[in-house]
């Protein structure tokens, strides 16, 4: 049986321990909320290997269709090129998670924390977090934003502005969520302080979100056909943003095809295919072609399920589109800094 190798750099090893501790914290928190509400099922680990483990890989903890969760994925990965000194990238270590609750009154959350280390020993952190409710509860939005502000200190306003820019959807004239945080390429002359910031933001977001989720469930608001319809529409917006704008998702799919299901783990369980199709004329060229391919990959059903075979088909659509239209990468979301993720792996 093949096994996953680990990056040998001391800073990559420290980053691995940091993000693994955040992964455990988030999974434990979600399982704790689930138990409180009568669901004792645990997240299931799924491992993947990069080049049969030679260049690392990762493990994601997943849950779907439980009493609490519509779709949830908490992904750890570490890819490295210790045996390929000609690569610009030394290693990339990341935690990327998305939680979509079943209740339309409970918000989704996304968090990404990663350390990228180049061959010359330099490196930088990417720290992202955003709250994504189908039906906004202003108090929850305020608590999430205040948590980020306290954790990030003087960096908060910059990260908030970058998040507002990154998660904006031009074709729809709206943001994906309601509270956004995005630090890209973060590195100072104090590496220990940089790592402490990444840990502090991660732990704060996890603890705040678990509290928000528990509070939303305790309110026991009625789930109506209207609230379900709002959730389906929002999940459709979420998929649209991820597949047509999210630079991190596209970069991951272009670098390799060995973890397509994991990379697309952020997608909710069902979307409105007709609503997606209705946005076709709002797309700049050639992104209308991309949306055509996305719609074609989805089952002609209402609502349309986003299964693992569908995720693999969507990954193929994105790869084919950007290989045919590399110039379209310039239309994807960005903050002030555009990370050369794909180039680093070459």
VEXDREN-2710 file (C-alpha; in Angstrom, 1 decimal):
% VEXDREN-2710
k/r/px/py/pz
1/UNK/0.0/0.0/0.0
2/UNK/1.4/3.4/-1.0
3/UNK/1.9/6.0/1.8
4/UNK/2.0/9.8/1.8
5/UNK/5.4/11.4/2.2
6/UNK/6.0/14.6/4.2
7/UNK/7.9/17.8/3.3
8/UNK/11.2/17.8/5.1
9/UNK/11.6/21.6/5.6
10/UNK/11.3/22.6/9.3
11/UNK/8.9/25.4/8.5
12/UNK/6.7/23.1/6.4
13/UNK/6.7/20.6/9.2
14/UNK/5.6/23.3/11.6
15/UNK/2.9/24.5/9.2
16/UNK/1.7/20.9/8.9
17/UNK/1.3/20.6/12.7
18/UNK/-0.5/24.0/12.8
19/UNK/-3.1/23.2/10.1
20/UNK/-3.6/19.6/11.4
21/UNK/-4.4/21.0/14.8
22/UNK/-7.0/23.3/13.2
23/UNK/-8.4/20.4/11.3
24/UNK/-8.9/18.4/14.5
25/UNK/-10.4/21.5/16.3
26/UNK/-12.9/22.1/13.6
27/UNK/-14.0/18.4/13.3
28/UNK/-14.3/18.1/17.0
29/UNK/-16.3/21.2/17.3
30/UNK/-18.8/20.1/14.6
31/UNK/-19.1/16.7/16.0
32/UNK/-19.8/18.3/19.4
33/UNK/-22.6/20.4/18.0
34/UNK/-24.0/17.4/16.2
35/UNK/-24.1/15.3/19.4
36/UNK/-25.9/18.1/21.2
37/UNK/-28.6/17.8/18.6
38/UNK/-28.9/14.0/18.7
39/UNK/-26.6/13.0/15.9
40/UNK/-23.6/11.0/17.0
41/UNK/-22.2/10.2/13.5
42/UNK/-18.6/11.1/13.0
43/UNK/-16.8/12.7/10.1
44/UNK/-15.2/10.1/7.8
45/UNK/-11.5/10.4/6.7
46/UNK/-10.7/10.2/3.0
47/UNK/-7.1/10.1/2.0
48/UNK/-5.6/11.1/-1.3
49/UNK/-2.1/10.8/-2.7
50/UNK/-0.1/13.0/-5.0
51/UNK/1.9/11.0/-7.5
52/UNK/1.1/7.8/-5.4
53/UNK/2.4/9.6/-2.3
54/UNK/5.8/10.5/-3.7
55/UNK/4.9/14.2/-3.5
56/UNK/2.6/14.1/-0.5
57/UNK/-1.1/14.3/-0.6
58/UNK/-3.7/14.8/2.2
59/UNK/-6.7/13.7/4.1
60/UNK/-10.1/15.3/4.3
61/UNK/-12.8/14.7/6.8
62/UNK/-16.3/14.7/5.2
63/UNK/-19.9/14.5/6.2
64/UNK/-23.0/14.7/4.1
65/UNK/-26.7/14.4/4.5
66/UNK/-26.7/14.2/8.3
67/UNK/-29.3/15.7/10.6
68/UNK/-27.1/18.8/10.9
69/UNK/-25.1/19.0/7.7
70/UNK/-26.0/19.4/4.0
71/UNK/-22.3/19.0/3.0
72/UNK/-19.1/19.5/4.9
73/UNK/-15.4/19.0/4.1
74/UNK/-12.4/19.7/6.2
75/UNK/-9.3/19.2/4.0
76/UNK/-5.7/19.0/4.9
77/UNK/-3.0/18.7/2.2
78/UNK/0.7/19.0/1.9
79/UNK/2.3/18.8/-1.5
80/UNK/6.1/19.0/-1.8
81/UNK/8.9/18.6/-4.4
82/UNK/11.8/17.6/-2.1
83/UNK/13.1/15.3/-4.9
84/UNK/12.7/17.8/-7.7
85/UNK/15.2/20.7/-7.1
86/UNK/14.3/22.3/-10.4
87/UNK/10.8/23.2/-9.2
88/UNK/10.3/26.7/-7.9
89/UNK/7.9/25.4/-5.2
90/UNK/9.3/23.6/-2.2
91/UNK/6.0/22.7/-0.6
92/UNK/2.5/23.9/-0.1
93/UNK/0.7/23.0/3.2
94/UNK/-3.0/23.9/3.6
95/UNK/-6.2/23.5/5.5
96/UNK/-9.3/24.3/3.4
97/UNK/-12.8/23.8/4.8
98/UNK/-16.4/24.4/4.0
99/UNK/-19.5/23.7/6.1
100/UNK/-23.0/23.9/4.6
101/UNK/-25.6/23.2/7.3
102/UNK/-28.9/21.5/6.5
103/UNK/-31.0/24.2/8.0
104/UNK/-31.4/27.3/5.8
105/UNK/-31.3/29.4/9.0
106/UNK/-27.8/28.3/9.9
107/UNK/-24.9/29.9/8.0
108/UNK/-22.3/28.2/5.9
109/UNK/-18.6/29.0/6.6
110/UNK/-15.4/28.8/4.5
111/UNK/-11.9/28.9/5.9
112/UNK/-8.5/28.5/4.2
113/UNK/-5.1/28.7/5.9
114/UNK/-2.0/27.7/4.0
115/UNK/1.8/28.1/4.0
116/UNK/3.6/28.2/0.7
117/UNK/7.4/27.7/0.8
118/UNK/9.6/28.3/-2.2
119/UNK/12.8/26.5/-3.1
120/UNK/14.9/29.4/-1.9
121/UNK/13.4/29.0/1.6
122/UNK/11.2/32.1/1.4
123/UNK/7.5/31.6/2.0
124/UNK/4.1/33.2/2.7
125/UNK/0.8/32.6/4.4
126/UNK/-2.7/32.8/2.9
127/UNK/-5.4/33.3/5.5
128/UNK/-9.1/33.4/4.4
129/UNK/-12.4/33.2/6.2
130/UNK/-15.9/34.1/5.2
131/UNK/-19.5/33.7/6.5
132/UNK/-22.0/32.6/4.0
133/UNK/-25.7/32.5/5.1
134/UNK/-28.6/31.7/2.9
135/UNK/-30.7/33.9/5.2
136/UNK/-28.6/36.5/7.0
137/UNK/-28.9/37.0/10.7
138/UNK/-27.3/40.4/11.4
139/UNK/-26.2/39.5/14.9
140/UNK/-24.3/36.5/13.6
141/UNK/-22.6/38.6/10.9
142/UNK/-21.5/41.1/13.5
143/UNK/-20.1/38.5/15.8
144/UNK/-18.1/36.8/13.0
145/UNK/-16.7/40.1/11.9
146/UNK/-15.8/41.2/15.4
147/UNK/-14.1/37.9/16.0
148/UNK/-11.9/38.4/12.9
149/UNK/-11.1/42.0/13.9
150/UNK/-10.0/40.9/17.3
151/UNK/-7.9/38.0/16.0
152/UNK/-6.2/40.0/13.2
153/UNK/-5.7/43.3/15.0
154/UNK/-4.2/45.9/12.8
155/UNK/-4.4/43.7/9.7
156/UNK/-8.2/43.4/9.8
157/UNK/-9.2/46.3/7.7
158/UNK/-6.8/45.4/4.9
159/UNK/-7.9/41.8/5.0
160/UNK/-11.6/42.8/5.1
161/UNK/-11.1/45.0/2.0
162/UNK/-9.3/42.3/0.1
163/UNK/-12.1/39.8/1.0
164/UNK/-14.7/42.2/-0.1
165/UNK/-12.9/42.4/-3.5
166/UNK/-12.2/38.7/-3.8
167/UNK/-15.7/37.5/-3.0
168/UNK/-17.5/39.9/-5.2
169/UNK/-19.4/38.4/-8.2
170/UNK/-19.5/41.0/-11.0
171/UNK/-22.1/39.2/-13.1
172/UNK/-24.6/39.2/-10.2
173/UNK/-23.7/42.5/-8.7
174/UNK/-23.3/40.9/-5.2
175/UNK/-20.9/39.3/-2.8
176/UNK/-20.8/35.6/-2.1
177/UNK/-21.2/36.0/1.7
178/UNK/-21.6/38.7/4.3
179/UNK/-18.3/38.9/6.2
180/UNK/-15.0/38.4/4.3
181/UNK/-11.4/38.1/5.3
182/UNK/-8.5/37.5/2.9
183/UNK/-4.7/37.9/3.6
184/UNK/-2.6/36.9/0.6
185/UNK/1.1/36.6/0.5
186/UNK/1.5/37.5/4.2
187/UNK/5.1/37.4/5.4
188/UNK/7.0/39.7/7.7
189/UNK/10.4/39.7/9.3
190/UNK/8.9/37.7/12.2
191/UNK/8.0/34.2/11.0
192/UNK/6.8/33.1/14.5
193/UNK/4.4/36.1/14.6
194/UNK/3.1/35.2/11.2
195/UNK/2.4/31.6/12.2
196/UNK/0.8/32.8/15.4
197/UNK/-1.5/35.0/13.4
198/UNK/-2.6/32.2/11.1
199/UNK/-3.3/30.0/14.2
200/UNK/-5.1/32.7/16.1
201/UNK/-7.4/33.5/13.1
202/UNK/-8.1/29.8/12.5
203/UNK/-8.9/29.0/16.1
204/UNK/-11.0/32.1/16.5
205/UNK/-13.1/31.4/13.4
206/UNK/-13.6/27.8/14.4
207/UNK/-14.8/28.6/17.9
208/UNK/-17.0/31.5/16.7
209/UNK/-18.6/29.4/14.0
210/UNK/-19.4/26.5/16.3
211/UNK/-21.1/28.9/18.6
212/UNK/-23.1/30.6/15.7
213/UNK/-24.1/27.2/14.4
214/UNK/-25.3/26.0/17.9
215/UNK/-27.2/29.3/18.4
216/UNK/-28.9/29.0/15.0
217/UNK/-30.1/25.5/15.8
218/UNK/-31.3/26.4/19.2
219/UNK/-33.6/29.1/17.8
220/UNK/-35.5/26.2/16.0
221/UNK/-36.9/28.5/13.3
222/UNK/-39.5/27.0/11.0
223/UNK/-38.1/25.6/7.8
224/UNK/-40.6/26.5/5.1
225/UNK/-40.7/25.9/1.4
226/UNK/-39.7/29.6/1.0
227/UNK/-36.7/29.3/3.2
228/UNK/-35.6/26.1/1.4
229/UNK/-36.0/27.9/-1.9
230/UNK/-33.8/30.7/-0.6
231/UNK/-31.2/28.2/0.5
232/UNK/-31.2/26.5/-2.9
233/UNK/-30.8/29.8/-4.7
234/UNK/-27.9/30.7/-2.4
235/UNK/-26.2/27.4/-2.9
236/UNK/-26.5/28.0/-6.6
237/UNK/-24.7/31.4/-6.2
238/UNK/-22.0/29.6/-4.1
239/UNK/-21.4/27.0/-6.8
240/UNK/-21.4/29.8/-9.5
241/UNK/-18.7/31.8/-7.6
242/UNK/-16.5/28.8/-6.9
243/UNK/-16.5/27.5/-10.5
244/UNK/-16.3/30.7/-12.4
245/UNK/-14.3/33.0/-10.2
246/UNK/-12.4/31.2/-7.4
247/UNK/-8.8/31.4/-8.4
248/UNK/-7.7/28.9/-5.7
249/UNK/-10.1/26.2/-6.9
250/UNK/-9.1/26.7/-10.6
251/UNK/-5.4/26.6/-9.8
252/UNK/-5.8/23.4/-7.9
253/UNK/-7.5/21.7/-10.8
254/UNK/-5.0/23.0/-13.3
255/UNK/-2.0/21.8/-11.3
256/UNK/-3.1/18.1/-11.1
257/UNK/-6.2/15.8/-11.5
258/UNK/-5.5/13.6/-8.5
259/UNK/-7.9/15.2/-6.0
260/UNK/-10.8/16.6/-8.0
261/UNK/-13.5/15.5/-5.5
262/UNK/-11.5/17.0/-2.6
263/UNK/-10.8/20.3/-4.4
264/UNK/-14.5/20.6/-5.2
265/UNK/-15.5/19.6/-1.7
266/UNK/-16.9/23.2/-1.1
267/UNK/-19.8/22.6/-3.4
268/UNK/-23.3/22.2/-1.8
269/UNK/-25.3/19.0/-2.3
270/UNK/-27.9/20.5/-4.7
271/UNK/-28.2/23.6/-7.0
272/UNK/-30.8/25.1/-9.3
273/UNK/-29.6/24.3/-12.8
274/UNK/-32.2/26.6/-14.4
275/UNK/-31.1/29.6/-12.3
276/UNK/-27.5/28.9/-13.3
277/UNK/-28.4/28.9/-17.0
278/UNK/-30.3/32.2/-16.6
279/UNK/-27.0/34.0/-15.8
280/UNK/-25.5/33.1/-19.1
281/UNK/-26.0/36.4/-20.8
282/UNK/-24.4/38.3/-17.9
283/UNK/-21.0/36.5/-18.4
284/UNK/-18.1/38.2/-20.2
285/UNK/-16.6/36.2/-23.1
286/UNK/-15.5/33.5/-23.0
287/UNK/-16.9/32.7/-19.6
288/UNK/-20.4/32.1/-21.1
289/UNK/-18.9/29.0/-22.6
290/UNK/-17.6/27.9/-19.2
291/UNK/-21.1/28.3/-17.8
292/UNK/-22.5/26.2/-20.6
293/UNK/-20.2/23.4/-19.8
294/UNK/-21.0/23.6/-16.1
295/UNK/-24.7/23.5/-16.8
296/UNK/-24.2/20.5/-19.1
297/UNK/-22.3/18.6/-16.5
298/UNK/-25.2/18.9/-14.0
299/UNK/-28.1/16.5/-14.0
300/UNK/-31.2/17.8/-15.6
301/UNK/-33.2/17.7/-12.4
302/UNK/-34.8/20.2/-10.0
303/UNK/-32.9/20.5/-7.7
304/UNK/-29.8/19.1/-9.5
305/UNK/-27.6/16.9/-7.2
306/UNK/-23.9/17.6/-7.1
307/UNK/-22.6/14.1/-6.7
308/UNK/-19.0/12.8/-6.9
309/UNK/-19.3/11.9/-10.6
310/UNK/-20.7/15.4/-11.2
311/UNK/-17.7/16.9/-9.4
312/UNK/-15.3/15.0/-11.6
313/UNK/-17.2/16.1/-14.7
314/UNK/-17.1/19.7/-13.5
315/UNK/-13.4/19.5/-12.9
316/UNK/-12.9/18.3/-16.5
317/UNK/-15.0/21.2/-17.8
318/UNK/-12.9/23.8/-15.9
319/UNK/-9.6/22.2/-17.0
320/UNK/-10.6/22.1/-20.7
321/UNK/-11.9/25.6/-20.6
322/UNK/-8.8/27.3/-19.2
323/UNK/-6.5/25.3/-21.3
324/UNK/-8.4/26.4/-24.4
325/UNK/-8.7/30.0/-23.0
326/UNK/-5.8/30.7/-20.7
327/UNK/-6.5/34.4/-21.1
328/UNK/-9.7/33.9/-19.2
329/UNK/-7.7/33.4/-16.0
330/UNK/-7.4/37.2/-15.8
331/UNK/-11.2/37.3/-15.2
332/UNK/-11.0/35.4/-12.0
333/UNK/-11.2/36.8/-8.5
334/UNK/-8.2/38.5/-6.9
335/UNK/-7.0/40.8/-4.1
336/UNK/-4.1/43.1/-4.5
337/UNK/-1.8/40.1/-5.0
338/UNK/-2.3/37.3/-7.5
339/UNK/-0.4/34.3/-6.3
340/UNK/1.5/32.4/-9.1
341/UNK/0.2/29.1/-7.9
342/UNK/0.2/27.2/-11.2
343/UNK/3.6/28.6/-12.2
344/UNK/5.1/27.6/-8.9
345/UNK/4.3/23.9/-9.6
346/UNK/6.0/23.9/-13.0
END
